[in-house]
């Protein structure tokens, strides 16, 4: 069977049409916007198209979501968990096709496409357990025969804005947890990954429809200037969770704050790995390679800066250069491929401009540095030797570019790592307990994620994911991230026949 036929079969099994509606509740809504082609970045060929939604369809989606919220929030949380368990099973049943669609639409290699869908499955399983663990505290009152406790209630309609690079998993981080909490979810995905969004929504919404809760999940695909702006200004949506660039997040945060709403922001990362002289260099090479080259450098947790102790810098740099020359670039559907394409021509131009800037600022190109001569948006993974304080090193370029600097004192390496506007992920490779403690202490890494002897990418769902500074401060996925999707209520019950006031205040007639 030809690759074209295989693609057609995948799209057909996922229920995708040649032209797909950009607004969905239980099923597609009539939309009135422009038709946008969804391309395969590895070939430039059109997979299918999406007709964008307008502000009018957006309003219809929000109104429907509000209507179902009244019933969904009153369904006991464990019962909500049972429905999410069925969503988990539905995602499992479609994992192979969804994973392939991720690869086709955004260029992730086959194992990463499958891994992303597995992450959504894992999030569903996590949310099932969470539905029985939405705990509040019990506190002792200072007043006799009084009882104090806190409880958590659903927040309402949650707006989820996702980027192209994780078109399935980041939605799951938000939506499945929010559902367990009793919220309804309105998803605005990247237009660059619209087909994955439509397919994912179809699978999950069908489960909800069987239980009479169609509209708990909704999908709206539209232009930022129309649908995006309507969403972030909408007072009916108490929480906006947005993943994307720092520029985008700054705008979202300001708009939502102006209406006193909540925002959960997952923005840029400019992540660094420090390699000490006592590190396991075999381990370090593997961790650096995946961190810098995985997803063609298009992860917010991609390794972009590398600080090597002077004693091992030359040897490790040469090993990395040799490894980069062996990276198999090509069709991401081929299991042998290690790096697929960038998402589009704009990303290729950003890659080329960043390399030009780095060299102009004094950086030394060691390997890579150009696009690959083949159809699609392929580039070579690139290493540049550069001083840590070059202006280009302060910026995140969504491409496989790694800047290498050398240090002699760990305190300097930690300071250089922290001396950027972003604060998402960080890592150190060392076998020294003392150096680990320095890295993890209050004077160590200032990032939301700090790893030891693993790279900066590949976070597990059990921990809270997110970063500090211009990364936005949001937390998603595991730990107690669920609290962002609920409202806290402190309750005091008086079981006495008196009405004593706290702090000894007296107010007697």
Helices and strands as residue ranges (DSSP letters): H 3-13, E 19-21, E 23-24, E 35-39, E 46-51, H 55-72, H 77-93, H 95-106, H 110-130, E 138-140, E 146-154, E 157-161, H 169-180, E 184-188, G 191-193, H 194-210, E 217-220, I 224-228, H 229-233, E 239-243, H 246-258, E 262-266, E 271-275, H 281-293, G 294-297, E 303-309, H 313-325, H 345-360, E 364-367, E 382-385, G 391-394, E 401-407, H 410-418, E 422-423, E 425-429, H 433-440, E 449-452, E 464-465, E 468-469, E 476-477, G 481-485, E 486-494, G 502-504
